[in-house]
Amino acid sequence: MFKNRPDDDGSGRNGFEITSAEIIDDCLVIGILSGGCTGNTIEMDLVDAGRVSETTVLQRDLKLFIDNTELCNAIVGKRMSFDLTSLRTQNKEISLNLERWDGQLIYTY
């Protein structure tokens, strides 16, 4: 799914900008901006590449996908929280590389 799901289906409804990303407890909270009316129907999926890069600090690659059916010309913001516990390894820390976000996010557990 990480590689095979298209970022953009050509309709323009999948376009977004990540405005914030932070780890709070065991969750990754992501804020986005996208076209829409209210943002209430925007759905977000966080997908893991399914591999761990073994560097000094283990790393995982993540990608955010959205499905936006709102057909308004306004720009709306939305925040969503994703549970990170399934990404844990034997170590007590992992670095998360979120596509479209500059910098790494360190998840300590």
C-alpha positions in Angstrom: 0.0 0.0 0.0 2.9 2.4 0.8 4.2 2.1 -2.8 1.1 1.1 -4.8 -1.5 3.6 -3.6 -1.4 6.8 -5.7 -0.8 10.1 -4.0 -3.1 11.8 -6.4 -6.0 10.3 -8.3 -6.1 13.2 -10.8 -9.2 14.7 -9.3 -7.3 17.2 -7.1 -9.1 15.9 -4.0 -6.0 14.2 -2.6 -3.9 17.4 -2.5 -2.7 18.6 0.9 0.1 20.2 2.9 1.3 18.9 6.2 1.4 21.9 8.6 2.3 20.2 11.8 3.5 16.8 13.1 4.3 16.0 16.7 4.4 12.9 18.9 2.2 13.1 22.0 2.5 10.1 24.3 2.0 7.1 21.9 0.3 9.1 19.1 1.5 11.0 16.0 -0.7 14.1 15.7 -0.7 15.5 12.1 -2.2 18.8 10.9 -2.9 19.4 7.3 -4.3 22.0 5.0 -6.5 21.0 2.0 -9.2 22.3 -0.2 -12.7 21.8 1.1 -15.7 23.3 2.9 -15.4 22.3 6.5 -12.9 19.5 6.6 -15.4 17.2 8.4 -15.4 14.6 5.7 -11.7 14.5 5.0 -10.3 11.0 5.8 -6.6 10.5 6.6 -4.6 7.2 6.6 -1.1 6.8 7.9 0.7 4.0 6.2 4.0 2.4 7.3 6.4 1.2 4.6 6.6 -2.2 6.5 10.4 -2.1 7.0 12.8 -0.9 9.6 16.1 0.7 8.6 18.8 -0.4 10.9 20.9 2.6 11.6 22.2 3.9 15.0 18.6 4.7 15.8 16.1 2.4 14.0 14.0 4.2 11.4 10.6 3.7 9.9 9.1 5.4 6.8 5.6 6.7 7.0 3.3 8.3 4.4 0.0 10.1 4.8 -2.8 9.7 2.4 -6.1 11.7 2.4 -9.4 11.2 0.8 -11.3 14.5 0.4 -14.7 14.5 -1.1 -15.5 18.2 -0.3 -15.8 20.3 -3.5 -15.4 23.8 -2.1 -12.7 26.2 -3.0 -11.8 27.2 0.6 -8.7 26.0 2.3 -9.5 24.1 5.5 -7.3 22.7 8.3 -7.7 19.3 10.0 -5.8 17.5 12.7 -5.8 13.8 13.3 -4.1 11.5 15.8 -2.6 8.1 14.9 -1.6 5.4 17.4 2.1 4.5 17.1 2.2 1.4 19.4 2.2 -1.0 16.5 5.4 0.5 15.2 7.4 -0.3 18.3 10.5 -2.5 18.1 12.7 -4.1 20.8 14.5 -0.8 21.2 13.1 2.0 23.3 13.3 4.6 20.5 12.6 4.8 16.8 13.0 7.6 14.3 10.0 8.2 12.1 10.4 9.7 8.6 7.1 11.2 7.5 7.0 11.9 3.8 6.3 15.6 3.1 7.5 16.6 6.5 11.0 18.0 7.0 13.0 16.4 9.8 12.6 13.2 11.7 10.2 12.5 14.6 11.6 10.6 17.5 9.2 8.2 19.2 10.4 7.1 22.6 8.5 4.4 24.5 
